[in-house]
Amino acid sequence: MKNMSGAFAIAAVCALCVAVGTSAAGSGTSDVEFTIKKWVGDFNKGDMKHFLAACAPQVSVVDGFPPYAWPTCADRMKSYRENSEAIQLTAGRIWIGKPAYAEVTKDRAYMIYPATFSDQEQGKPVVYRGTWTLTLQKTASGWVFTGSASAWTQH
């Protein structure tokens, strides 16, 4: 998938993505889901200021284009822009479904979503479907992203 350009985010552990229901330990699931939906919305609007601000200083990001792993969201987005230019990607957008799995403790969250990423590559529409796994940590200012991994198939 060298020409794949995804949005984080972020579910290389696709084997874990069998819909196993939602298991939430704690009451923060709705706050976590709100944070994730806002993050997706920021990406889709091209609001990189807020998108990057929602990330912890150090994260683990895995996605389907070189170099495939990044230690920060800013590093990942730099590679995303470079890859987008190289493959003539425009209009990249991501959609997520209801969580296939959710686990929220008092200050940590692990969420797996079915996801769709669509774009135009070299002027041709491309759609990737797969999973996106996200980890978050609750801080004094709210939930921040600590990890993102994606697994995509092209349709």
C-alpha positions in Angstrom: 0.0 0.0 0.0 2.8 2.4 -0.8 0.4 4.8 -2.4 -2.1 4.6 0.4 -2.8 7.8 2.2 -4.9 7.4 5.3 -5.9 9.4 8.3 -4.2 8.1 11.3 -5.0 7.1 12.3 -4.5 5.1 13.2 -5.6 0.1 13.5 -2.7 -2.0 12.3 -4.1 -4.6 14.8 -6.9 -5.3 12.4 -7.3 -8.9 13.8 -8.6 -7.3 17.0 -11.2 -5.4 15.1 -13.9 -8.0 15.1 -16.9 -6.3 16.4 -16.9 -7.4 20.0 -19.3 -4.9 21.4 -18.6 -2.0 23.6 -17.1 -2.4 27.0 -16.7 0.8 28.9 -15.2 0.9 32.4 -16.2 4.3 33.7 -18.4 7.1 32.5 -16.0 8.9 30.1 -17.0 7.1 26.9 -19.1 10.0 25.6 -16.4 12.5 26.3 -13.9 10.3 24.5 -16.2 9.8 21.5 -16.9 13.6 21.4 -13.1 14.2 21.4 -12.5 11.7 18.6 -15.4 13.1 16.4 -14.1 16.6 16.9 -10.6 15.4 15.8 -12.0 13.8 12.7 -13.9 17.0 12.0 -10.8 19.1 12.4 -8.9 16.9 10.0 -11.7 17.0 7.4 -11.9 20.8 7.6 -8.1 21.1 7.3 -7.9 22.7 10.7 -4.4 21.4 11.5 -4.0 23.9 14.4 -6.7 22.2 16.5 -6.0 18.7 15.0 -2.4 18.8 16.2 -3.3 20.5 19.5 -5.4 17.5 20.4 -2.3 15.2 20.4 0.0 14.5 23.3 3.6 15.6 22.8 4.7 12.1 22.2 2.4 9.6 20.4 2.6 6.3 18.6 1.2 6.7 15.1 1.1 3.9 12.5 -0.4 4.3 9.0 -0.2 2.9 5.5 2.4 5.1 3.8 6.2 5.7 4.4 7.8 5.8 6.8 4.7 4.0 8.4 5.4 5.1 12.0 5.8 8.4 13.7 6.6 9.7 17.2 4.4 12.8 17.0 1.2 13.9 15.2 3.2 16.8 13.6 5.7 14.3 12.1 2.9 12.2 10.7 1.1 15.2 9.2 4.4 16.4 7.6 4.8 12.9 5.9 1.1 13.0 5.0 1.5 16.3 3.2 4.7 15.0 1.4 3.0 11.7 0.4 -0.1 13.6 -0.8 2.0 15.7 -3.1 3.9 12.7 -4.4 0.7 10.8 -5.3 -1.3 13.8 -6.2 -3.8 13.3 -3.4 -6.5 15.9 -3.0 -9.7 16.0 -0.9 -8.7 13.4 1.7 -11.6 12.8 4.1 -12.3 10.3 6.9 -15.5 8.9 8.3 -15.9 6.7 11.3 -18.7 4.5 12.4 -19.8 3.5 15.9 -17.0 2.1 18.0 -16.5 -1.6 17.4 -14.8 -1.7 20.8 -14.4 0.9 23.5 -12.6 0.6 26.8 -12.4 3.7 29.0 -10.9 3.8 32.5 -10.6 6.9 34.6 -7.8 8.5 32.6 -7.1 6.1 29.6 -9.1 5.1 26.5 -8.7 2.5 23.8 -11.2 2.8 20.9 -11.5 0.8 17.7 -13.7 2.2 14.9 -14.7 1.0 11.4 -13.4 3.8 9.2 -13.5 5.0 5.6 -11.0 7.2 4.0 -11.7 8.7 0.5 -9.7 10.9 -1.7 -8.7 11.7 -5.2 -5.3 10.2 -6.3 -4.0 11.5 -9.6 -7.5 12.7 -10.3 -9.2 9.3 -9.7 -11.5 8.6 -6.7 -10.1 6.1 -4.3 -11.8 4.7 -1.2 -10.1 2.8 1.6 -12.1 0.9 4.2 -10.7 -0.5 7.4 -10.3 0.1 11.0 -8.8 2.8 13.1 -7.6 2.2 16.6 -7.0 5.2 18.9 -5.6 5.6 22.4 -6.2 8.7 24.5 -5.2 10.0 27.9 -7.2 12.3 30.1 -5.2 15.4 31.2 -6.1 18.5 33.2 -7.2 20.1 29.9 -9.2 17.1 28.6 -8.6 14.0 26.5 -5.5 14.0 24.2 -4.4 11.4 21.7 -1.5 9.1 22.6 -1.8 6.6 19.8 -3.3 6.0 16.4 -3.1 2.9 14.1 -4.9 2.2 10.9 -5.4 -0.8 8.7 -6.9 -0.2 5.3 -8.0 -2.1 2.2 -8.6 -0.3 -1.1 -11.9 -0.6 -2.9 
